[in-house]
Amino acid sequence: MRLSKLASEIAESPTLALNEEARLLRERGEPVIHLGIGEPKNKTPMNAILASAAKLTSGEVKYTPADGTPALKKAIIRYTEENYDRLVSPENVIVTNGAKQSLFNILYSLLNPQDEVIVLAPYWVSYPEIVKMCYGKPIIVTPEDGMFIPNFKEIERAVTGYTRAIIVNSPNNPSGAIYPAELIEKLVDFCERQGIYLICDDIYHKLVFDRQEAAPAFRFTEKDIEDSHVIVVNGVAKVYGMTGFRVGWVVAQRQLVKVMTNVTAQMTSGVSPVSQSAAEGALNGLQNVVEALRLQIQNNREVFLQEMKTFNGARLIKPEGTFYALPDLRAFNANSVELSKFLLKKALVVTVPGKEFGMEGHIRLSLSGTVKDVTEGVARIKWALDPTSPNEIYIGDKKMVRDWL
Ligand code: PLP
């Protein structure tokens, strides 16, 4: 079969592929622990359920404006004012099918073939692929070994005449790192001066621990939004645990939003009104649901840190936000794909190889499940890898003996 060269080269989503593998194992009755997927376990917030149910029962489920319903855009404008201290117009906002489509639409609207986009490792798996889908070239900047925070000078060095954008994701998937405010400030200043877009993927911005804050880029620019190169991406997937509703949004210059709206109109015609109502309900509803989720994840992280203390050989930088951790397991195997496969086979734990995030030798663990998932998951990984851990363990109701170390 003859297919598009570009499309054929796009990598399979490793998390979705792992989910499928885990599902098949579970179907066979295997007691799999899923530390692969970045999806909170909470129920949809009640206000979101009520708002979407009301939309559905009205029977008025029709096309909406391609850039989003006025009511949801109003809620996003209020959210932007409350969280970013920026008052923007409806023309600065576009609603998309998840933050993923926000990123695609931004890059599709900005890039010409061969334009470059700087992606900071460790990065969310989809960034390089989305850049490639838009005929661009991802340029990866990797931090010093043992660190998750990029060096500003290295970023500056990676910039060429073709650089159109830098993508920043803080708090970061997969490392859980929060970029220091000084770095964000330098990046904003640099991008505003150079005319490079700073795409801030803020999808985890409220999932931060220990009273830390992920400094928003808007804070560091005096420019009017119409002149600013800061673009903010956000959505309801992570902070409200509403992954299945597929609602994200972009706040940017109106000229860019206009082009993105045309792209959306030709591509999807917009987001389902049922989902848009749900997002509106979440944004306008009681915000203690976000705090409850944050506390649950913080508690999981505490349990995780405790478990990791007795994991000899693993090196860990404490996650400061999100629901991920990215331990360095090079002491056991520098090949993270092999390592993840080994952990699934021997310990029935789903993890994601660090290689997918530009951090070979590490594996990403998602702490978004239950406390039991975290404790049992880490115990199984220790058992499979660390020779100083007890060599017997129960996996489900089977007693397993480690005979490979
Ligand atoms: N950005 C980052 C950094 C993510 O980790 C994810 C999901 O895993 C997304 C964007 C996608 O969000 P959505 O589900 O709203 O498309």
Residues whose N, C-alpha, C, O or C-beta is under 5 A from the ligand:
A	BS01	PLP	G38 N97 G98 A99 K100 Q101 W124 N169 N173 D201 I203 G235 A237 T243 V247 G248
